[in-house]
């Protein structure tokens, strides 16, 4: 089975040396890539340039939202992947204008904003890349989405997962991550199906889902 995994956080340029990003390290995506490779899958890891690596997988890289989106479109249009595990932490906003001491620049246009300058940023909402993955793909892969919350209760987590347009959604919470707990909840159609502890266990669940996809395709 061919599996495409995205991991790490996008970085939206402010100038030539600064960007807006998030806390993602890409650790979960890298661990899944290693484990799914061990389980016998052909794995491609599309990761942030600052995210954790997985030497076992073939790697591609992205920086910004646009780079992630463009590379996903290219990979999915050229290769039949059986599963896409979209674990990247994608920016909800990108910088479209930077105003430095009253003068406007496009994002990343200014080489370096001087210290002490008055800076105003104009942000624009990004679209949900995961919603577009079926249209990017030359086939129809199984799509696994991820949803991170921060301090959500059970109902808030369910509602957050239900909003993700994917075949299955993996939910985890920043409170657990900071406490050193790798707890994952697996949702389908907004319904909690399974709770998992540890990345190897999550990889085993994804492996089982891949096997189900293969079995279904053999029946067609």
Phi, psi and omega in degrees: 000140177263126183237131175251125180241134171253146181204160181087172183257144174290158179229118183261116188294139172257312170216198184289347183232355183235151178207164173259131182214201183220187186276357188299133176258347184077011183297319180295315179298318179295318179296319177296321179298315180296315185289318179293327174295318179298328180280000172105006181271153172274116190243133171244127179250118175257105189234159172298149180297341179257000184277164178297142181271165173220097186299338182289339185253155170287131188245143167233164188229154174218160173244290185270173174305312183296323179292318177299312182299315182294320180290321176300315180300318181293310182298314184289332180279342184257339186228140175276099174270141178277332181214139172242120178254100187267084183261359180296145175270099190266136181300136173276345180220150171230157183280128178247335176215143176236124179251117182244114181050042175088355180252134183268143175227154170287162181301132178075359185290320182279132184300314178200124178287128182292147177299140178089354180287153174275119187239132173234131180250139172253121182253147180236135179297143174265161175273167179276108181302322184300330178295335186263352185302318178301325179285335178284330190279143176283340173241202176233090180286160170288128184251123177251118178259161177238144176225119177259131173241175180225100179077025182282145171275182186300317181288321177297321178295317180298315180295320179296316179295324182294337181279348182277127181274088181207164178291318175225149180233129175260120180253138167217166187235139183298330178299317178292318181300314181293336178272003178082015180258128177259080181253130180233140174243130183255121183246148171223123182059033179078008181247132178290122182256325185199146172245136191230143176243119176098144181294321177301322178294322177296318178298321178296322177295317179294324177299319178294320177297319178298321178296321178296320178297316180297318180297318180294320181293329179289339180274346183281000000 
